[in-house]
Amino acid sequence: MEAFPMSTKKIRIALAGLGFGAEFIPIYLAHPNAEIAAICQRNPDKLKEIGDRYGIAKRYTSYEEMLKDPTIDAVHINTPIPDHGRQSIAALKAGKHVACTVPMATSIAECEEIVKLVKATGLRYMMMETVVYAREFLFVKEMYDKGELGRLQFLQASHQQDMEGWPGYWPGLPPMYYATHCVGPMLALTQADAEYVSCFGSGRIAEDMIPIYNSPFAVETAHIKFHKSDVSARIIRSLFDTARQYRESIDVYGSKKSFEWPLVEGEEPVIHTAKKPEPEIPAKVKVPDFAHRLPKEIQRFTTKGVYGEGEDHLSFTQGGGHGGSHPHLANEFIQALVAGREPFPNARQSANWTCTGILAHESAMAGGEIRKLPAFTLPG
């Protein structure tokens, strides 16, 4: 059983955005060190529905008005991608800690401002990247930390998803603009940072979507060079007009053992062990759950479908439950605030992961030219 601070401190958190964001309400309500101080949703009917369901009294239709509430310690942002940077900046300026769903922002300038504000204020920021708290990643991370993989040689990740029919800003979105599900686990495994990236675009999406972001590519593939390391990683992203079952995958290649994600949802991953007779090298493995790392009050939330039959958000059901990551994410943020420490990933790391995707798309548009990560995303 993992040890947790024997603290009675309660972090008063507000949730902005109640689509995907509503998935976290039962977790915060059950967490021993959290209270939900308020919820925010532009649609008053949705706000009333969620507020009544969970008995949350304080409700806002205006994000700006909510930030004026002095009883709120932290804001968990689950709004549309184009709002992330602006709303994170506003919350930090209002004196609130911030947890924000991915990506951190849509521009390097917004990422830099968030990093600067965190340094200036001493507030905490965490990008809520699901994959680095998914059971599959935690399993590989545990293997790496125990030395079972041997010397790390190469990593790759893919996130392929059919976003046809998704509303708002999604149509035509450049694949690498939403790359943190791939970038995050590659860098989180060794707590590394991206130093530079080169990316190629491939194929072509429907003509009516291309002008939305001036981006034609159906698939973008990038190579990432790690900072002060001999390791690199490859990531593959697609969102439209590419036949593929939903897949968020990580493959990790070591000198002793390697881990490969299954090709089809529901199958088991494979461990390859070096120096065995050829037929014995691969072996399927069942990845365990890591609920034991959580306070007992929220351990049940690692299981898919815990929010009620038919109530899960599309990103949860289509993504296979995000690997049970939601309670781990909430717990990391809350425990970091209780202990007064940096969460993982913190603001700088979140900026490095997010800017890698932004620069990867720039590279693809420039025919694969190398793009270096800005200094504010690197340590030191």
C-alpha positions as CSV (number, residue, x, y, z in Angstrom):
1,M,0.0,0.0,0.0
2,E,1.3,3.4,-0.9
3,A,1.8,5.9,1.9
4,F,-0.1,9.3,1.8
5,P,0.3,12.4,3.9
6,M,-1.7,12.1,7.1
7,S,-3.1,15.6,6.4
8,T,-6.6,16.8,7.0
9,K,-6.1,19.7,4.6
10,K,-8.7,20.2,2.0
11,I,-8.1,21.7,-1.4
12,R,-11.1,23.6,-2.6
13,I,-11.3,23.0,-6.3
14,A,-13.5,24.4,-9.0
15,L,-14.2,22.5,-12.3
16,A,-14.6,24.5,-15.5
17,G,-16.2,22.5,-18.3
18,L,-18.6,19.7,-17.5
19,G,-18.5,17.4,-20.5
20,F,-15.3,15.4,-20.0
21,G,-14.8,17.4,-16.8
22,A,-17.8,15.8,-15.1
23,E,-15.9,12.5,-15.1
24,F,-13.7,13.9,-12.3
25,I,-16.6,15.1,-10.0
26,P,-17.1,11.8,-8.2
27,I,-13.3,11.4,-7.7
28,Y,-12.9,14.8,-6.1
29,L,-16.1,14.3,-4.0
30,A,-14.6,11.1,-2.6
31,H,-11.0,12.2,-2.2
32,P,-10.0,12.7,1.4
33,N,-8.1,16.0,0.7
34,A,-10.5,17.6,-1.8
35,E,-13.7,19.6,-1.8
36,I,-15.6,20.8,-4.9
37,A,-16.0,24.5,-4.2
38,A,-17.8,25.3,-7.5
39,I,-18.6,24.2,-11.0
40,C,-18.7,26.3,-14.2
41,Q,-20.5,25.6,-17.4
42,R,-21.7,28.1,-20.1
43,N,-24.9,26.1,-20.7
44,P,-27.2,26.8,-17.7
45,D,-29.3,23.6,-18.3
46,K,-26.2,21.4,-18.3
47,L,-24.9,23.3,-15.2
48,K,-28.2,22.7,-13.3
49,E,-28.2,19.0,-14.3
50,I,-24.7,18.3,-13.1
51,G,-25.1,20.5,-10.0
52,D,-28.3,18.9,-9.0
53,R,-27.0,15.4,-9.6
54,Y,-24.0,15.8,-7.4
55,G,-25.4,18.3,-4.9
56,I,-22.9,21.1,-5.7
57,A,-24.4,24.4,-4.6
58,K,-22.1,27.0,-6.1
59,R,-22.5,27.3,-9.8
60,Y,-21.2,29.7,-12.4
61,T,-22.0,30.3,-16.1
62,S,-19.1,32.8,-16.3
63,Y,-15.5,31.6,-15.9
64,E,-14.3,35.1,-15.2
65,E,-16.8,35.5,-12.4
66,M,-15.8,32.2,-10.9
67,L,-12.2,33.3,-10.7
68,K,-13.2,36.2,-8.4
69,D,-14.4,33.7,-5.8
70,P,-12.0,33.9,-2.9
71,T,-13.0,30.4,-1.5
72,I,-11.5,28.6,-4.5
73,D,-7.9,27.3,-4.2
74,A,-7.5,25.7,-7.6
75,V,-9.2,25.3,-10.9
76,H,-9.4,22.2,-13.0
77,I,-10.0,23.2,-16.6
78,N,-11.7,20.8,-19.0
79,T,-12.9,23.3,-21.6
80,P,-12.3,23.2,-25.4
81,I,-8.7,23.2,-26.6
82,P,-8.6,26.8,-27.9
83,D,-9.5,28.1,-24.4
84,H,-6.8,26.2,-22.4
85,G,-4.0,28.8,-22.6
86,R,-6.1,31.8,-22.0
87,Q,-8.1,30.3,-19.1
88,S,-5.0,28.9,-17.4
89,I,-3.3,32.4,-17.6
90,A,-6.4,34.0,-16.2
91,A,-6.6,31.6,-13.3
92,L,-2.9,32.0,-12.4
93,K,-3.4,35.8,-12.5
94,A,-6.3,35.4,-10.2
95,G,-4.2,33.5,-7.6
96,K,-5.5,30.0,-8.3
97,H,-3.5,26.8,-8.8
98,V,-4.3,25.2,-12.2
99,A,-4.9,21.7,-13.5
100,C,-5.7,21.6,-17.2
101,T,-6.6,18.9,-19.6
102,V,-4.4,18.5,-22.7
103,P,-2.9,20.3,-24.4
104,M,-1.5,23.1,-22.3
105,A,-2.2,25.8,-25.0
106,T,-2.3,26.3,-28.7
107,S,0.7,28.6,-29.1
108,I,4.2,28.7,-27.8
109,A,3.6,32.3,-26.5
110,E,0.8,31.1,-24.2
111,C,2.9,28.2,-22.9
112,E,5.7,30.6,-22.1
113,E,3.4,33.0,-20.3
114,I,2.1,30.1,-18.1
115,V,5.6,29.0,-17.2
116,K,6.5,32.6,-16.3
117,L,3.4,33.1,-14.2
118,V,4.1,29.9,-12.2
119,K,7.6,31.1,-11.5
120,A,6.5,34.6,-10.5
121,T,3.6,33.5,-8.3
122,G,4.7,30.2,-6.8
123,L,1.4,28.7,-7.8
124,R,1.3,25.2,-9.2
125,Y,0.3,24.1,-12.7
126,M,-0.3,20.5,-13.9
127,M,-1.3,19.4,-17.4
128,M,-3.6,16.4,-16.9
129,E,-2.0,14.0,-19.4
130,T,-3.9,10.7,-19.1
131,V,-1.4,8.4,-20.7
132,V,1.4,9.0,-18.1
133,Y,-1.0,7.8,-15.4
134,A,-2.6,4.9,-17.4
135,R,-2.0,1.4,-16.1
136,E,0.0,0.4,-19.2
137,F,2.4,3.3,-18.8
138,L,2.7,2.7,-15.0
139,F,3.5,-1.0,-15.8
140,V,6.3,-0.1,-18.2
141,K,7.6,2.7,-15.9
142,E,7.8,0.2,-13.1
143,M,9.8,-2.2,-15.3
144,Y,12.2,0.6,-16.3
145,D,12.7,1.8,-12.7
146,K,13.5,-1.8,-11.6
147,G,16.1,-2.1,-14.4
148,E,14.2,-4.9,-16.1
149,L,14.4,-3.2,-19.5
150,G,18.1,-2.8,-19.4
151,R,19.5,0.1,-21.4
152,L,16.8,2.1,-23.0
153,Q,17.3,2.1,-26.8
154,F,14.3,3.5,-28.5
155,L,10.6,4.5,-28.0
156,Q,7.6,5.0,-30.2
157,A,4.0,6.0,-29.6
158,S,0.9,6.4,-31.8
159,H,-2.4,8.1,-31.2
160,Q,-4.8,7.4,-34.1
161,Q,-8.4,8.3,-33.8
162,D,-11.3,9.0,-36.2
163,M,-12.6,12.4,-35.2
164,E,-15.3,12.7,-37.9
165,G,-18.4,14.2,-36.4
166,W,-16.7,15.7,-33.4
167,P,-18.0,19.3,-33.0
168,G,-16.5,22.8,-32.9
169,Y,-12.7,23.2,-33.4
170,W,-11.9,19.5,-34.2
171,P,-12.5,19.3,-38.0
172,G,-9.2,19.8,-39.8
173,L,-7.1,20.0,-36.7
174,P,-3.5,19.3,-37.5
175,P,-2.6,15.9,-35.9
176,M,0.4,17.2,-34.0
177,Y,-1.6,20.0,-32.3
178,Y,-3.0,17.2,-30.1
179,A,0.2,15.2,-29.6
180,T,0.7,15.0,-25.9
181,H,-0.8,11.5,-25.6
182,C,2.2,10.4,-27.7
183,V,4.9,12.9,-26.5
184,G,4.1,12.6,-22.8
185,P,4.8,8.9,-22.2
186,M,8.0,9.0,-24.3
187,L,9.5,11.8,-22.2
188,A,7.9,10.8,-18.9
189,L,9.5,7.3,-18.8
190,T,12.9,8.7,-18.0
191,Q,11.8,12.3,-17.0
192,A,13.5,13.5,-20.2
193,D,12.8,16.6,-22.2
194,A,12.6,17.1,-26.0
195,E,15.4,19.1,-27.5
196,Y,14.4,19.2,-31.1
197,V,11.9,17.6,-33.5
198,S,11.5,16.8,-37.2
199,C,8.2,15.9,-38.6
200,F,6.7,14.8,-42.0
201,G,3.2,15.1,-43.2
202,S,1.6,12.4,-45.3
203,G,-1.6,12.0,-47.2
204,R,-4.5,14.4,-47.5
205,I,-7.7,15.1,-45.6
206,A,-11.0,16.1,-47.1
207,E,-10.7,19.3,-49.2
208,D,-13.3,21.2,-47.2
209,M,-11.4,20.7,-43.9
210,I,-8.0,21.9,-45.2
211,P,-8.6,25.7,-45.1
212,I,-9.8,25.6,-41.5
213,Y,-6.2,25.3,-40.2
214,N,-4.4,25.5,-43.6
215,S,-3.2,21.9,-42.9
216,P,-3.6,19.2,-45.5
217,F,-2.1,16.2,-43.8
218,A,-4.0,13.1,-42.8
219,V,-1.0,11.7,-40.9
220,E,2.0,13.4,-39.2
221,T,5.0,11.4,-38.0
222,A,7.8,13.0,-35.9
223,H,11.1,12.0,-34.5
224,I,12.1,13.6,-31.2
225,K,15.6,14.0,-30.0
226,F,15.9,13.9,-26.2
227,H,17.9,16.6,-24.4
228,K,21.3,15.4,-23.2
229,S,20.5,11.8,-24.1
230,D,21.4,9.3,-26.9
231,V,17.7,8.2,-27.1
232,S,15.1,9.4,-29.6
233,A,11.5,8.6,-30.1
234,R,9.0,8.4,-33.0
235,I,5.4,9.4,-32.8
236,I,2.5,8.9,-35.2
237,R,-0.7,10.9,-35.2
238,S,-3.9,10.8,-37.3
239,L,-7.3,12.3,-36.8
240,F,-9.2,12.1,-40.2
241,D,-9.5,10.0,-43.3
242,T,-7.2,7.2,-42.1
243,A,-8.7,3.8,-41.5
244,R,-7.6,2.7,-38.0
245,Q,-9.3,1.6,-34.8
246,Y,-8.8,4.0,-31.9
247,R,-5.3,3.5,-30.6
248,E,-3.2,5.2,-28.0
249,S,0.0,3.1,-27.8
250,I,3.5,3.1,-26.5
251,D,6.3,0.7,-27.5
252,V,9.5,0.7,-25.4
253,Y,12.7,-1.1,-26.6
254,G,15.4,-2.0,-24.1
255,S,18.5,-4.1,-24.3
256,K,17.0,-6.8,-22.0
257,K,13.3,-6.5,-22.5
258,S,10.9,-4.6,-24.7
259,F,7.2,-3.8,-24.4
260,E,4.9,-3.6,-27.4
261,W,1.3,-2.4,-27.3
262,P,-1.3,-4.7,-28.9
263,L,-2.4,-3.9,-32.4
264,V,-6.1,-4.4,-31.6
265,E,-8.1,-3.1,-28.6
266,G,-8.7,-5.7,-26.0
267,E,-5.7,-7.9,-26.8
268,E,-2.8,-8.2,-24.4
269,P,0.5,-6.5,-24.9
270,V,3.7,-8.4,-25.5
271,I,7.0,-8.5,-23.6
272,H,10.1,-9.5,-25.7
273,T,13.0,-10.9,-23.7
274,A,16.5,-10.9,-25.2
275,K,18.7,-14.0,-25.5
276,K,16.0,-16.5,-25.3
277,P,15.4,-19.1,-28.1
278,E,13.6,-17.3,-30.9
279,P,10.2,-18.8,-30.4
280,E,10.3,-17.9,-26.7
281,I,11.3,-14.3,-27.1
282,P,7.7,-12.9,-27.1
283,A,5.2,-13.5,-24.4
284,K,1.8,-11.9,-23.9
285,V,1.4,-10.2,-20.5
286,K,-1.6,-9.1,-18.5
287,V,-1.1,-5.5,-17.3
288,P,-2.2,-5.1,-13.6
289,D,-4.2,-2.2,-12.3
290,F,-2.5,0.3,-10.0
291,A,-5.3,1.3,-7.8
292,H,-3.2,0.4,-4.8
293,R,-1.2,3.5,-5.3
294,L,-4.2,5.7,-4.5
295,P,-6.0,6.6,-1.3
296,K,-8.6,3.8,-0.6
297,E,-11.5,6.3,-1.0
298,I,-10.8,6.6,-4.8
299,Q,-9.3,3.3,-5.7
300,R,-12.6,2.1,-7.3
301,F,-12.4,4.9,-9.9
302,T,-9.6,3.1,-12.0
303,T,-12.3,0.8,-13.4
304,K,-14.0,1.6,-16.6
305,G,-17.7,2.4,-16.3
306,V,-17.7,3.6,-12.7
307,Y,-19.8,6.7,-13.4
308,G,-23.0,5.0,-14.3
309,E,-24.3,3.0,-17.3
310,G,-24.5,5.2,-20.3
311,E,-23.1,8.3,-18.6
312,D,-19.5,8.2,-19.7
313,H,-18.1,10.9,-22.0
314,L,-17.2,9.8,-25.5
315,S,-13.5,10.3,-25.0
316,F,-13.7,8.0,-22.0
317,T,-15.6,5.2,-23.7
318,Q,-13.8,5.4,-27.1
319,G,-10.4,5.6,-25.3
320,G,-11.0,2.4,-23.3
321,G,-11.3,4.4,-20.0
322,H,-8.0,6.2,-20.5
323,G,-6.2,3.3,-18.7
324,G,-7.7,4.1,-15.3
325,S,-5.8,7.3,-15.2
326,H,-8.4,9.8,-14.0
327,P,-8.1,9.1,-10.2
328,H,-4.3,9.1,-10.5
329,L,-4.4,12.5,-12.2
330,A,-6.7,14.0,-9.6
331,N,-4.7,12.5,-6.7
332,E,-1.4,13.8,-8.1
333,F,-2.7,17.3,-8.3
334,I,-4.3,17.3,-4.9
335,Q,-1.4,15.6,-3.1
336,A,1.1,18.1,-4.7
337,L,-1.0,21.0,-3.4
338,V,-1.3,19.5,0.1
339,A,2.5,18.8,0.2
340,G,3.5,22.1,-1.4
341,R,5.5,20.4,-4.1
342,E,5.6,20.4,-7.9
343,P,3.1,18.1,-9.6
344,F,4.1,15.9,-12.5
345,P,4.1,17.1,-15.1
346,N,4.7,20.6,-13.9
347,A,4.4,23.8,-15.9
348,R,7.8,23.6,-17.6
349,Q,7.4,19.9,-18.5
350,S,3.9,20.5,-19.8
351,A,5.2,23.3,-22.0
352,N,8.0,21.0,-23.3
353,W,5.5,18.3,-24.2
354,T,3.0,20.7,-25.7
355,C,5.5,22.8,-27.7
356,T,6.9,19.6,-29.2
357,G,3.6,19.0,-30.9
358,I,3.2,22.6,-32.0
359,L,6.7,22.7,-33.5
360,A,6.3,19.2,-35.0
361,H,3.4,20.6,-37.1
362,E,5.5,23.6,-38.1
363,S,8.3,21.2,-39.2
364,A,5.8,19.2,-41.3
365,M,4.6,22.3,-43.0
366,A,8.3,23.1,-43.8
367,G,9.1,19.7,-45.3
368,G,10.6,18.2,-42.1
369,E,12.9,21.0,-41.1
370,I,14.3,20.6,-37.5
371,R,12.6,22.7,-34.9
372,K,14.4,23.3,-31.6
373,L,12.4,23.5,-28.4
374,P,12.6,27.0,-26.8
375,A,14.8,27.5,-23.8
376,F,11.9,28.1,-21.3
377,T,10.8,24.5,-21.8
378,L,14.2,23.0,-20.9
379,P,15.7,22.6,-17.4
380,G,18.2,25.1,-16.0
